[in-house]
Amino acid sequence: MAELVEITPEQLHARIAKGDRPIVLDVREQGEIEIAAFPGAVHIPMNDIPSRIGELVAEDEIVVVCHHGMRSAHVAMYLAGNGFARVLNLTGGIDAWSETVDPSVPRY
């Protein structure tokens, strides 16, 4: 079984600030995105991942994001188990991102 690799909001922010551009995959539902969007993220709801996995490139580095980090952890493990070697789970999700990196993102 693949191992879950985590990245903190602060680590992701630092990497983006220095020019790294991992694919941010937001797996929340549309209504959640409307409340608090993650800038520049690709949006594929968790339940759509199996049928839309072809929209992702297995060689890309992908940071998976949800509300608190639980759904994204499941998706990250699913992707890792399906040949995606560079998958990270955002610890604490968009809620932690809002709390520690960007307070302009609404919390819900």
Buried (B, 14 or more C-beta within 10 A) or exposed (E): EBEBEBBBBEBBBEBBEEEEEBBBBBBBBEEBBEEBBBEEBBBBBBEEBEEEBEEBEEEBBBBBBBBBBEBBBBBBBBBBEBEBEBBBBBBBBBBBBBEBBBEEBEEE
